[in-house]
Amino acid sequence: MSPKFDDIERLSRGKSTRSKIGNRGIGHRLTQKERILFEAAKRQGFLKIPVTGIRTNVINIYRLWCQASNRPFITK
């Protein structure tokens, strides 16, 4: 069962999800800068990861979003 888009959005904001996706040991809450990267990745079809200043949270959320939308998980 793939995750739902509304659950991914709730998870990225640090709220609980209805389908209980996510894990307390893995970060999912996004900062404002990470949210901008995530929204751009949804539009462009790939996640551009800066050299510094980024946590793995945005990668985790984008991976879940790709899984829900049946898109390939591409990072640059």
DSSP file (Angstrom, degrees, kcal/mol; ACC not computed):
  #  RESIDUE AA STRUCTURE BP1 BP2  ACC     N-H-->O    O-->H-N    N-H-->O    O-->H-N    TCO  KAPPA ALPHA  PHI   PSI    X-CA   Y-CA   Z-CA
    1    1 A M              0   0    0      0, 0.0     0, 0.0     0, 0.0     0, 0.0   0.000 360.0 360.0 360.0 123.7    0.0    0.0    0.0
    2    2 A S        -     0   0    0      1,-0.1    66,-0.1    66,-0.1    62,-0.0  -0.537 360.0 -99.2 -85.1 153.6    1.5    3.3   -1.0
    3    3 A P        -     0   0    0      0, 0.0     2,-0.3     0, 0.0    -1,-0.1  -0.279  36.2-117.2 -68.2 156.9    1.2    6.4    1.2
    4    4 A K     >  -     0   0    0      1,-0.1     4,-1.9    65,-0.0     3,-0.2  -0.660  17.8-120.5 -95.0 152.6   -1.4    9.0    0.5
    5    5 A F  H  > S+     0   0    0     -2,-0.3     4,-2.3     1,-0.2     5,-0.2   0.880 111.9  52.5 -61.1 -41.1   -0.6   12.6   -0.5
    6    6 A D  H  > S+     0   0    0      1,-0.2     4,-2.2     2,-0.2    -1,-0.2   0.865 108.8  51.1 -66.4 -33.4   -2.4   14.2    2.5
    7    7 A D  H  > S+     0   0    0      2,-0.2     4,-2.4    -3,-0.2    -1,-0.2   0.879 109.2  50.5 -68.1 -37.4   -0.6   11.9    4.9
    8    8 A I  H  X S+     0   0    0     -4,-1.9     4,-2.2     2,-0.2    -2,-0.2   0.909 110.7  49.4 -66.2 -41.2    2.8   12.9    3.4
    9    9 A E  H  X S+     0   0    0     -4,-2.3     4,-0.9     2,-0.2    -2,-0.2   0.918 112.3  47.5 -63.3 -43.8    1.8   16.6    3.8
   10   10 A R  H ><>S+     0   0    0     -4,-2.2     5,-2.6     1,-0.2     3,-0.6   0.908 111.6  51.0 -63.6 -41.7    0.8   16.0    7.4
   11   11 A L  H ><5S+     0   0    0     -4,-2.4     3,-1.4     1,-0.2    -1,-0.2   0.880 105.8  55.2 -63.5 -39.2    4.1   14.1    8.1
   12   12 A S  H 3<5S+     0   0    0     -4,-2.2    18,-2.8     1,-0.3    -1,-0.2   0.723 108.3  49.7 -68.9 -19.7    6.2   16.9    6.6
   13   13 A R  T <<5S-     0   0    0     -4,-0.9    -1,-0.3    -3,-0.6    -2,-0.2   0.366 121.4-106.9 -97.8   3.3    4.5   19.4    9.0
   14   14 A G  T < 5S+     0   0    0     -3,-1.4    -3,-0.2     1,-0.3     2,-0.2   0.621  76.7 130.5  84.9  13.6    5.2   17.2   12.0
   15   15 A K      < -     0   0    0     -5,-2.6    -1,-0.3    -6,-0.2    -2,-0.1  -0.570  63.9 -94.7 -96.8 162.7    1.6   16.0   12.5
   16   16 A S        -     0   0    0     -2,-0.2     2,-0.3    -3,-0.1    -1,-0.1  -0.405  38.6-133.1 -74.6 153.9    0.3   12.5   12.9
   17   17 A T        -     0   0    0      4,-0.3     3,-0.4     1,-0.1   -10,-0.1  -0.742   8.0-133.9-108.5 155.9   -0.9   10.6    9.9
   18   18 A R  S    S+     0   0    0     -2,-0.3    -1,-0.1     1,-0.2    -2,-0.0   0.861 107.6  45.0 -74.8 -35.7   -4.0    8.6    9.5
   19   19 A S  S    S-     0   0    0    -15,-0.1    -1,-0.2    -3,-0.0    -3,-0.0   0.363 109.3-121.0 -93.1   6.9   -2.3    5.6    7.8
   20   20 A K        +     0   0    0     -3,-0.4     2,-0.2     1,-0.2    -2,-0.1   0.868  53.6 159.5  58.8  42.0    0.6    5.6   10.4
   21   21 A I        +     0   0    0      2,-0.0    -4,-0.3   -14,-0.0    -1,-0.2  -0.482  36.0  48.3 -83.7 166.4    3.4    6.1    7.8
   22   22 A G  S    S-     0   0    0     -2,-0.2     2,-0.3     5,-0.0     5,-0.1  -0.223  71.6-115.9  92.5 174.1    6.7    7.4    9.0
   23   23 A N    >   -     0   0    0      3,-0.5     3,-1.3     1,-0.1    -2,-0.0  -0.987  11.0-131.6-152.5 138.7    8.9    6.5   11.9
   24   24 A R  T 3  S+     0   0    0     -2,-0.3     4,-0.1     1,-0.3    -1,-0.1   0.793 109.3  56.8 -65.0 -26.5   10.0    8.3   15.0
   25   25 A G  T 3  S+     0   0    0      2,-0.1     2,-0.5     1,-0.1    -1,-0.3   0.578 101.3  65.3 -80.4  -9.6   13.6    7.4   14.3
   26   26 A I  S <  S-     0   0    0     -3,-1.3    -3,-0.5    31,-0.0     2,-0.2  -0.961  86.9-123.9-118.2 127.7   13.6    8.9   10.8
   27   27 A G        +     0   0    0     -2,-0.5    33,-0.2     1,-0.1    34,-0.1  -0.447  40.5 154.5 -72.6 138.6   13.1   12.7   10.4
   28   28 A H        +     0   0    0     -2,-0.2     2,-0.2   -17,-0.1    -1,-0.1   0.533  36.1 106.5-134.0 -22.1   10.3   13.9    8.3
   29   29 A R        -     0   0    0    -16,-0.1     2,-0.3   -15,-0.1   -16,-0.2  -0.455  60.5-143.0 -69.4 132.0    9.4   17.5    9.5
   30   30 A L        -     0   0    0    -18,-2.8     2,-0.1    -2,-0.2    -1,-0.1  -0.740   1.4-138.8-101.1 143.0   10.6   20.1    7.0
   31   31 A T     >  -     0   0    0     -2,-0.3     4,-2.4     1,-0.1     5,-0.2  -0.333  39.5 -96.2 -81.0 175.1   12.0   23.5    7.6
   32   32 A Q  H  > S+     0   0    0      1,-0.2     4,-1.7     2,-0.2     5,-0.1   0.909 126.9  48.0 -62.5 -41.9   11.0   26.5    5.5
   33   33 A K  H  > S+     0   0    0      1,-0.2     4,-1.8     2,-0.2    -1,-0.2   0.905 112.7  48.7 -64.8 -41.8   14.1   26.1    3.2
   34   34 A E  H  > S+     0   0    0      1,-0.2     4,-2.5     2,-0.2    -2,-0.2   0.861 107.5  55.4 -66.8 -35.6   13.5   22.3    2.9
   35   35 A R  H  X S+     0   0    0     -4,-2.4     4,-2.7     2,-0.2    -1,-0.2   0.890 105.9  51.8 -64.8 -38.4    9.8   22.9    2.0
   36   36 A I  H  X S+     0   0    0     -4,-1.7     4,-2.1     2,-0.2    -1,-0.2   0.922 111.2  47.3 -62.8 -43.7   10.9   25.2   -0.8
   37   37 A L  H  X S+     0   0    0     -4,-1.8     4,-2.2     2,-0.2    11,-0.2   0.902 112.5  50.1 -62.4 -41.5   13.2   22.5   -2.2
   38   38 A F  H  X S+     0   0    0     -4,-2.5     4,-2.0     2,-0.2    -2,-0.2   0.919 110.6  48.0 -65.0 -45.3   10.4   19.9   -1.8
   39   39 A E  H  X S+     0   0    0     -4,-2.7     4,-1.6     1,-0.2    -1,-0.2   0.892 112.7  49.3 -63.9 -39.3    7.8   22.0   -3.7
   40   40 A A  H  X S+     0   0    0     -4,-2.1     4,-2.8    -5,-0.2     5,-0.3   0.894 108.9  53.4 -65.3 -39.1   10.4   22.7   -6.5
   41   41 A A  H  X S+     0   0    0     -4,-2.2     4,-2.4     1,-0.2     5,-0.4   0.875 105.7  53.3 -64.2 -37.6   11.2   19.0   -6.7
   42   42 A K  H  < S+     0   0    0     -4,-2.0    -1,-0.2     1,-0.2    -2,-0.2   0.901 114.5  41.9 -63.9 -39.6    7.5   18.2   -7.1
   43   43 A R  H  < S+     0   0    0     -4,-1.6    -2,-0.2     1,-0.2    -1,-0.2   0.909 121.2  39.6 -72.4 -42.7    7.2   20.6  -10.0
   44   44 A Q  H  < S-     0   0    0     -4,-2.8    -2,-0.2     2,-0.2    -3,-0.2   0.737 102.8-123.5 -83.7 -24.4   10.5   19.7  -11.7
   45   45 A G  S  < S+     0   0    0     -4,-2.4     2,-0.3    -5,-0.3    29,-0.2   0.500  83.2  65.9  92.7   3.6   10.4   15.9  -11.2
   46   46 A F  S    S-     0   0    0     -5,-0.4     2,-0.6    -6,-0.2    -2,-0.2  -0.986  77.7-120.1-152.4 155.6   13.7   15.7   -9.4
   47   47 A L  B     -a   75   0A   0     27,-2.6    29,-2.8    -2,-0.3     2,-0.7  -0.877  19.4-153.5-101.5 119.2   15.2   16.8   -6.0
   48   48 A K        -     0   0    0     -2,-0.6    -7,-0.1   -11,-0.2    -8,-0.1  -0.836  13.2-155.9 -93.6 115.1   18.2   19.1   -6.3
   49   49 A I        -     0   0    0     -2,-0.7     5,-0.0     2,-0.0    -2,-0.0  -0.809   9.8-134.9 -96.8 120.5   20.3   18.6   -3.1
   50   50 A P        -     0   0    0      0, 0.0     4,-0.2     0, 0.0     3,-0.0  -0.292  22.0-114.8 -67.7 160.1   22.5   21.5   -2.1
   51   51 A V  S    S+     0   0    0      2,-0.1     2,-0.3     1,-0.1     3,-0.1   0.903  92.5  11.3 -64.1 -42.5   26.1   20.7   -1.0
   52   52 A T  S    S+     0   0    0      1,-0.1     3,-0.1     3,-0.0    -1,-0.1  -0.857 106.2  44.9-132.1 166.6   25.5   22.0    2.6
   53   53 A G  S    S+     0   0    0     -2,-0.3     2,-0.4     1,-0.2    -1,-0.1   0.669  80.3 111.0  80.1  19.2   22.8   23.0    4.9
   54   54 A I        -     0   0    0     -4,-0.2    -1,-0.2    -3,-0.1     2,-0.2  -0.981  50.9-149.7-129.1 139.5   20.2   20.3    4.2
   55   55 A R    >   -     0   0    0     -2,-0.4     3,-0.7    -3,-0.1     4,-0.5  -0.510  32.7-108.4 -95.9 170.5   19.0   17.5    6.4
   56   56 A T  T 3> S+     0   0    0      1,-0.2     4,-2.4    -2,-0.2     5,-0.2   0.572 101.1  89.6 -75.6  -7.0   17.9   14.1    5.2
   57   57 A N  H 3> S+     0   0    0      1,-0.2     4,-2.5     2,-0.2    -1,-0.2   0.906  85.6  49.4 -57.4 -44.2   14.3   15.0    6.1
   58   58 A V  H <> S+     0   0    0     -3,-0.7     4,-2.3     1,-0.2    -1,-0.2   0.853 110.3  51.6 -66.2 -33.2   13.5   16.5    2.6
   59   59 A I  H  > S+     0   0    0     -4,-0.5     4,-2.3     2,-0.2    -1,-0.2   0.913 110.0  49.5 -67.0 -42.4   15.0   13.4    1.0
   60   60 A N  H  X S+     0   0    0     -4,-2.4     4,-1.9     2,-0.2    -2,-0.2   0.922 113.6  45.0 -62.1 -45.6   12.7   11.1    3.1
   61   61 A I  H  X S+     0   0    0     -4,-2.5     4,-2.4     2,-0.2    -2,-0.2   0.911 113.2  49.7 -67.1 -42.6    9.6   13.2    2.3
   62   62 A Y  H  X S+     0   0    0     -4,-2.3     4,-2.6     1,-0.2    -1,-0.2   0.887 108.7  53.5 -64.7 -37.4   10.4   13.4   -1.4
   63   63 A R  H  X S+     0   0    0     -4,-2.3     4,-2.0     2,-0.2    -1,-0.2   0.920 110.7  46.6 -61.6 -43.7   11.0    9.6   -1.5
   64   64 A L  H  X S+     0   0    0     -4,-1.9     4,-2.3     2,-0.2    -2,-0.2   0.901 111.7  51.3 -64.3 -40.7    7.5    9.0    0.0
   65   65 A W  H  X S+     0   0    0     -4,-2.4     4,-1.9     2,-0.2    -2,-0.2   0.907 109.9  49.3 -63.8 -41.8    5.9   11.5   -2.4
   66   66 A C  H  X>S+     0   0    0     -4,-2.6     5,-2.2     1,-0.2     4,-0.6   0.889 110.3  51.8 -62.8 -39.2    7.5    9.7   -5.4
   67   67 A Q  H ><5S+     0   0    0     -4,-2.0     3,-0.7     1,-0.2    -2,-0.2   0.908 110.8  47.5 -63.2 -42.4    6.3    6.4   -4.0
   68   68 A A  H 3<5S+     0   0    0     -4,-2.3    -1,-0.2     1,-0.2    -2,-0.2   0.826 116.9  42.3 -69.6 -31.9    2.7    7.8   -3.7
   69   69 A S  H 3<5S-     0   0    0     -4,-1.9    -1,-0.2    -5,-0.2    -2,-0.2   0.364 107.4-121.6 -97.8   5.6    2.8    9.3   -7.2
   70   70 A N  T <<5 +     0   0    0     -3,-0.7    -3,-0.2    -4,-0.6    -4,-0.1   0.861  65.8 139.3  55.7  39.1    4.5    6.3   -8.9
   71   71 A R      < -     0   0    0     -5,-2.2    -1,-0.2    -6,-0.2     2,-0.1  -0.771  60.6 -98.3-105.9 155.3    7.3    8.5  -10.1
   72   72 A P        -     0   0    0      0, 0.0     2,-0.9     0, 0.0    -1,-0.0  -0.489  35.4-118.4 -71.0 145.8   11.0    7.5  -10.1
   73   73 A F        +     0   0    0     -2,-0.1     2,-0.5   -27,-0.1   -27,-0.1  -0.764  43.8 173.8 -87.7 103.9   13.0    8.9   -7.2
   74   74 A I        +     0   0    0     -2,-0.9   -27,-2.6   -29,-0.2     2,-0.3  -0.953   8.8 177.7-119.8 128.9   15.6   11.1   -8.8
   75   75 A T  B      a   47   0A   0     -2,-0.5   -27,-0.2   -29,-0.2    -2,-0.0  -0.940 360.0 360.0-125.5 152.2   18.1   13.4   -6.9
   76   76 A K              0   0    0    -29,-2.8   -28,-0.2    -2,-0.3    -1,-0.1   0.305 360.0 360.0-129.3 360.0   20.8   15.6   -8.3
